[in-house]
């Protein structure tokens, strides 16, 4: 199976507000927020596409 860049972006765009809503209710360090962020990163990694500078997210901790 494969996913195109547009579908990947659309899915990640849908995950973002969910992660923000969960963080607002449960706190930014809640495991559910981390799982949503990981899901978005995995979706991005599954699609071979050139990365842009703005896509860089340093890992902290």
DSSP file (Angstrom, degrees, kcal/mol; ACC not computed):
  #  RESIDUE AA STRUCTURE BP1 BP2  ACC     N-H-->O    O-->H-N    N-H-->O    O-->H-N    TCO  KAPPA ALPHA  PHI   PSI    X-CA   Y-CA   Z-CA
    1    1 A X              0   0    0      0, 0.0     2,-0.3     0, 0.0     0, 0.0   0.000 360.0 360.0 360.0 152.3    0.0    0.0    0.0
    2    2 A X        -     0   0    0     45,-0.0     2,-0.4     2,-0.0    45,-0.1  -0.956 360.0-146.8-144.5 165.3    1.1    3.5   -0.5
    3    3 A X        -     0   0    0     -2,-0.3     2,-0.1    43,-0.3     0, 0.0  -0.985  18.2-128.4-133.5 141.9   -0.1    7.0    0.2
    4    4 A X     >  -     0   0    0     -2,-0.4     4,-2.3     1,-0.1     5,-0.2  -0.449  29.0-107.4 -87.5 167.3    0.4   10.2   -1.9
    5    5 A X  H  > S+     0   0    0      1,-0.2     4,-2.5     2,-0.2     5,-0.2   0.867 117.0  53.3 -61.4 -39.4    1.7   13.4   -0.5
    6    6 A X  H  > S+     0   0    0      2,-0.2     4,-2.6     1,-0.2    -1,-0.2   0.929 110.0  46.4 -64.7 -45.7   -1.7   15.2   -0.6
    7    7 A X  H  > S+     0   0    0      2,-0.2     4,-2.6     1,-0.2     5,-0.2   0.910 111.6  52.9 -62.5 -41.9   -3.4   12.4    1.4
    8    8 A X  H  X S+     0   0    0     -4,-2.3     4,-2.4     1,-0.2    -2,-0.2   0.933 111.1  46.1 -58.0 -47.4   -0.6   12.4    3.9
    9    9 A X  H  X S+     0   0    0     -4,-2.5     4,-2.5     1,-0.2    -2,-0.2   0.906 111.4  52.0 -64.0 -42.0   -0.9   16.2    4.4
   10   10 A X  H  X S+     0   0    0     -4,-2.6     4,-1.4     2,-0.2    -1,-0.2   0.912 111.0  47.1 -61.6 -43.1   -4.7   16.0    4.7
   11   11 A X  H  X S+     0   0    0     -4,-2.6     4,-1.8     2,-0.2     3,-0.2   0.922 113.1  48.0 -65.1 -43.6   -4.5   13.3    7.4
   12   12 A X  H  X S+     0   0    0     -4,-2.4     4,-1.9     1,-0.2    -1,-0.2   0.867 108.7  54.8 -65.6 -34.9   -1.8   15.2    9.3
   13   13 A X  H  X S+     0   0    0     -4,-2.5     4,-0.8     1,-0.2    -1,-0.2   0.812 109.0  48.5 -66.8 -29.1   -3.9   18.4    9.0
   14   14 A X  H  X S+     0   0    0     -4,-1.4     4,-0.8    -3,-0.2    -2,-0.2   0.824 109.8  51.8 -77.5 -32.5   -6.8   16.5   10.6
   15   15 A X  H  X S+     0   0    0     -4,-1.8     4,-2.7     1,-0.2     3,-0.3   0.875  97.4  68.9 -70.5 -37.9   -4.7   15.1   13.4
   16   16 A X  H  X S+     0   0    0     -4,-1.9     4,-2.3     1,-0.2     5,-0.2   0.904 100.4  42.9 -53.6 -53.2   -3.3   18.6   14.4
   17   17 A X  H  X S+     0   0    0     -4,-0.8     4,-2.2     1,-0.2    -1,-0.2   0.837 113.5  53.9 -66.7 -27.9   -6.5   20.1   15.8
   18   18 A X  H  X S+     0   0    0     -4,-0.8     4,-2.6    -3,-0.3    -1,-0.2   0.941 109.3  47.8 -66.5 -45.9   -7.3   16.8   17.6
   19   19 A X  H  X S+     0   0    0     -4,-2.7     4,-2.6     1,-0.2    -2,-0.2   0.901 112.2  50.1 -60.7 -41.1   -3.9   16.9   19.3
   20   20 A X  H  X S+     0   0    0     -4,-2.3     4,-2.1    -5,-0.2    -1,-0.2   0.898 110.9  48.7 -65.0 -40.4   -4.4   20.5   20.2
   21   21 A X  H  X S+     0   0    0     -4,-2.2     4,-1.5     2,-0.2    -2,-0.2   0.911 112.7  47.5 -66.3 -42.1   -7.9   19.8   21.7
   22   22 A X  H  X>S+     0   0    0     -4,-2.6     4,-3.5     1,-0.2     5,-0.5   0.921 111.2  51.4 -64.3 -43.6   -6.5   16.8   23.7
   23   23 A X  H  X5S+     0   0    0     -4,-2.6     4,-1.8     1,-0.2    -1,-0.2   0.883 107.7  53.0 -61.4 -38.4   -3.6   18.9   24.9
   24   24 A X  H  <5S+     0   0    0     -4,-2.1    -1,-0.2     1,-0.2    -2,-0.2   0.854 119.1  34.8 -65.3 -34.0   -6.0   21.6   26.1
   25   25 A X  H  <5S+     0   0    0     -4,-1.5    -2,-0.2    -3,-0.2    -1,-0.2   0.859 134.4  21.3 -87.9 -39.0   -8.0   19.1   28.1
   26   26 A X  H  <5S-     0   0    0     -4,-3.5    -3,-0.2    -5,-0.2    -2,-0.2   0.539 113.2 -95.6-111.4  -9.7   -5.4   16.7   29.4
   27   27 A X    ><< -     0   0    0     -4,-1.8     3,-1.7    -5,-0.5     6,-0.3   0.058  32.3 -91.7 101.5 145.3   -2.1   18.6   29.2
   28   28 A X  T 3  S+     0   0    0      1,-0.3    -1,-0.1    -5,-0.1    -5,-0.1   0.727 122.4  54.9 -64.3 -23.4    0.6   18.8   26.5
   29   29 A X  T 3  S+     0   0    0     -6,-0.1    -1,-0.3    -3,-0.1    -2,-0.1   0.385  77.6 123.8 -93.1   4.9    2.6   16.0   28.1
   30   30 A X  S X> S-     0   0    0     -3,-1.7     4,-1.7     1,-0.1     3,-0.9  -0.383  70.9-122.8 -65.7 142.2   -0.3   13.5   28.2
   31   31 A X  H 3> S+     0   0    0      1,-0.2     4,-2.3     2,-0.2     5,-0.2   0.786 110.4  61.8 -57.1 -28.7    0.5   10.2   26.4
   32   32 A X  H 3> S+     0   0    0      2,-0.2     4,-2.0     1,-0.2    -1,-0.2   0.890 103.7  48.7 -65.7 -37.6   -2.5   10.7   24.1
   33   33 A X  H <> S+     0   0    0     -3,-0.9     4,-2.5    -6,-0.3    -2,-0.2   0.924 111.1  50.0 -66.3 -44.2   -0.9   13.9   22.7
   34   34 A X  H  X S+     0   0    0     -4,-1.7     4,-2.5     1,-0.2    -2,-0.2   0.890 109.5  51.9 -61.1 -39.1    2.4   12.1   22.2
   35   35 A X  H  X S+     0   0    0     -4,-2.3     4,-2.4     2,-0.2    -1,-0.2   0.895 109.9  48.3 -66.1 -39.7    0.6    9.3   20.4
   36   36 A X  H  X S+     0   0    0     -4,-2.0     4,-2.2     2,-0.2    -2,-0.2   0.909 112.1  49.0 -66.5 -41.5   -1.2   11.7   18.0
   37   37 A X  H  X S+     0   0    0     -4,-2.5     4,-2.2     2,-0.2    -2,-0.2   0.901 111.8  49.5 -63.9 -40.3    2.1   13.5   17.3
   38   38 A X  H  X S+     0   0    0     -4,-2.5     4,-2.8     2,-0.2    -2,-0.2   0.905 108.4  53.3 -64.8 -40.9    3.8   10.2   16.6
   39   39 A X  H  X S+     0   0    0     -4,-2.4     4,-2.3     1,-0.2    -2,-0.2   0.924 109.6  48.2 -59.7 -44.3    1.0    9.2   14.3
   40   40 A X  H  X S+     0   0    0     -4,-2.2     4,-2.1     1,-0.2    -1,-0.2   0.906 112.5  48.8 -63.3 -41.3    1.4   12.4   12.3
   41   41 A X  H  X S+     0   0    0     -4,-2.2     4,-2.4     2,-0.2    -2,-0.2   0.899 111.2  49.7 -65.3 -40.6    5.2   11.8   12.1
   42   42 A X  H  X S+     0   0    0     -4,-2.8     4,-1.4     2,-0.2    -2,-0.2   0.879 109.6  51.3 -66.5 -37.9    4.7    8.2   11.0
   43   43 A X  H  < S+     0   0    0     -4,-2.3     4,-0.5    -5,-0.2    -1,-0.2   0.923 111.8  47.6 -63.7 -43.0    2.2    9.3    8.3
   44   44 A X  H >< S+     0   0    0     -4,-2.1     3,-1.0     1,-0.2    -2,-0.2   0.899 111.7  50.0 -63.2 -40.9    4.7   11.9    7.1
   45   45 A X  H 3< S+     0   0    0     -4,-2.4    -1,-0.2     1,-0.2    -2,-0.2   0.748 101.0  64.1 -71.1 -23.1    7.6    9.4    7.1
   46   46 A X  T 3< S+     0   0    0     -4,-1.4     2,-0.6    -3,-0.2   -43,-0.3   0.630  93.1  71.2 -76.2 -12.9    5.5    6.8    5.1
   47   47 A X  S <  S-     0   0    0     -3,-1.0     2,-1.0    -4,-0.5   -43,-0.1  -0.913  81.7-134.8-110.4 118.3    5.4    9.1    2.1
   48   48 A X        +     0   0    0     -2,-0.6     2,-0.3     2,-0.0   -43,-0.1  -0.579  53.2 134.6 -72.5 104.8    8.5    9.6    0.1
   49   49 A X        -     0   0    0     -2,-1.0     2,-0.2    -5,-0.2    -2,-0.1  -0.987  61.7 -91.0-147.7 153.4    8.5   13.3   -0.5
   50   50 A X        -     0   0    0     -2,-0.3     2,-0.3     1,-0.1    -2,-0.0  -0.450  43.0-130.8 -66.7 137.1   11.1   16.1   -0.2
   51   51 A X        -     0   0    0     -2,-0.2     2,-0.3     2,-0.0    -1,-0.1  -0.631  15.6-145.1 -87.7 147.3   11.2   17.7    3.2
   52   52 A X    >   -     0   0    0     -2,-0.3     3,-1.7     1,-0.1     4,-0.4  -0.751  26.7-110.4-107.3 158.9   11.1   21.4    3.6
   53   53 A X  G >  S+     0   0    0     -2,-0.3     3,-1.7     1,-0.3    -1,-0.1   0.873 117.6  59.5 -54.9 -39.5   12.8   23.4    6.2
   54   54 A X  G 3  S+     0   0    0      1,-0.3    -1,-0.3     3,-0.0    -3,-0.0   0.683  94.9  64.9 -66.2 -17.3    9.5   24.3    7.9
   55   55 A X  G <  S+     0   0    0     -3,-1.7     2,-0.3     2,-0.0    -1,-0.3   0.609  75.6 112.2 -79.7 -11.6    8.8   20.5    8.4
   56   56 A X    <   +     0   0    0     -3,-1.7     2,-0.4    -4,-0.4    -3,-0.0  -0.459  41.0 177.5 -69.2 125.9   11.8   20.2   10.8
   57   57 A X        -     0   0    0     -2,-0.3    -1,-0.0     2,-0.0    -2,-0.0  -0.907  21.2-141.7-129.7 103.6   10.7   19.5   14.3
   58   58 A X        -     0   0    0     -2,-0.4     2,-0.5     1,-0.1    -2,-0.0  -0.350  17.7-123.5 -65.0 142.4   13.5   19.0   16.8
   59   59 A X        -     0   0    0     -2,-0.0     2,-0.5     2,-0.0    -1,-0.1  -0.739  26.4-161.7 -86.7 130.8   13.0   16.3   19.4
   60   60 A X              0   0    0     -2,-0.5     0, 0.0     1,-0.2     0, 0.0  -0.944 360.0 360.0-116.0 132.3   13.4   17.6   23.0
   61   61 A X              0   0    0     -2,-0.5    -1,-0.2     0, 0.0    -2,-0.0   0.461 360.0 360.0  93.9 360.0   14.0   15.3   25.9
